[in-house]
Amino acid sequence: MLASLPAFLRIPLACVLLLANTVLHVTPLFLLTLVRLILPLQVLRRGVSRILVWIAESWLGFNGWMFGVFTRTRWLVEGDQDLSPRENYLVVCNHQSWVDIPALQKVFNRRIPFMRFFLKSQLIWVPLLGPAWWALDFPFMKRHSRQELEARPELRGKDREATRRACEKFRHLPVAIMNFTEGTRFTPAKHDAQGSPYEHLLRPKAGGVAFVIDAMGDAIRQILDVTIVYPDGPTSMMDMIAGRIREIRIHIRRIPIPSAMRGDYEGDAVFRERFQTWVNELWAEKDARIASMLTRQV
């Protein structure tokens, strides 16, 4: 019914409800975060963290419901569906649009543990959302350019230390760690600048995947290899809110992490080459899968 409203009514109404839902959930989130900060016992703080996750899942659930009733977007989800909210996962995915994030949240909310993303440190200043991500223990990473690293060698390895500290927090409750392995959203210009060997993907950055596997140790045993395609081409968040996305196709594949893919990525050159080869092979398979998903008639 709501999807049939004229756009000049539907879009503002959807935006107002999205904002109201955010405020409604973020307010208790902030209050409980203050409580967690002053609690003396770690076990009590973990209990509050579980309540914070419950609030966040409620927040995402309402957003997913809204995308369902305000749009006619067709969701085609295929592949491995036997998932558990009590199993730790490393989720790796191609990255094309900001729509990727709400799409992943809609598909996986309450089916796997609450997903945490590694975020650029600047995003902590996003109104409402930045502090909410911080309250939910999203890791904020400082990205350093090659020029910065050459000028200040002491910055090398800082990302790995930050990854390890973040993963230590996740050892005490179920978690799904999200990694957009390309490191940035796909565009034809970036694809050409990289000289990417893949038709539909940028080159994968294997280091982030390796660091999470190393930092989590035996606490994480499976990768969820997720592939998202938009058959109608590039899209934006406003396209999603406005109901202009006709279809979203998502493929899910569970991959046990081989023992040979656990090691010292920075310090062991042989292991680093083996790990990069493994990730490149996964990416070649993903590239072929995207081509198939885009051309398949359903």
Stockholm file with secondary structure:
# STOCKHOLM 1.0

chainA/1-298         MLASLPAFLRIPLACVLLLANTVLHVTPLFLLTLVRLILPLQVLRRGVSRILVWIAESWLGFNGWMFGVFTRTRWLVEGDQDLSPRENYLVVCNHQSWVDIPALQKVFNRRIPFMRFFLKSQLIWVPLLGPAWWALDFPFMKRHSRQELEARPELRGKDREATRRACEKFRHLPVAIMNFTEGTRFTPAKHDAQGSPYEHLLRPKAGGVAFVIDAMGDAIRQILDVTIVYPDGPTSMMDMIAGRIREIRIHIRRIPIPSAMRGDYEGDAVFRERFQTWVNELWAEKDARIASMLTRQV
#=GR chainA/1-298 SS CGGGSCHHHHHHHHHHHHHHHHHHHHHHHHHHHHHHHHCSCHHHHHHHHHHHHHHHHHHHHHHHHHHHHHCCCEEEEEECCCCCTTSCEEEEECCCCTTHHHHHHHHHBTTBSCEEECEEGGGGGSTTHHHHHHHTTCCEECCCCHHHHHHCGGGTTHHHHHHHHHHHHGGGSCCEEEEETTSSCCCHHHHHHHTCSSSSCCCCCHHHHHHHHHHHGGGCCEEEEEEEECTTCCCCHHHHHTTCCCEEEEEEEEEECCGGGCSCTTTCHHHHHHHHHHHHHHHHHHHHHHHHHHHCCC
#=GC SS_cons         CGGGSCHHHHHHHHHHHHHHHHHHHHHHHHHHHHHHHHCSCHHHHHHHHHHHHHHHHHHHHHHHHHHHHHCCCEEEEEECCCCCTTSCEEEEECCCCTTHHHHHHHHHBTTBSCEEECEEGGGGGSTTHHHHHHHTTCCEECCCCHHHHHHCGGGTTHHHHHHHHHHHHGGGSCCEEEEETTSSCCCHHHHHHHTCSSSSCCCCCHHHHHHHHHHHGGGCCEEEEEEEECTTCCCCHHHHHTTCCCEEEEEEEEEECCGGGCSCTTTCHHHHHHHHHHHHHHHHHHHHHHHHHHHCCC
//
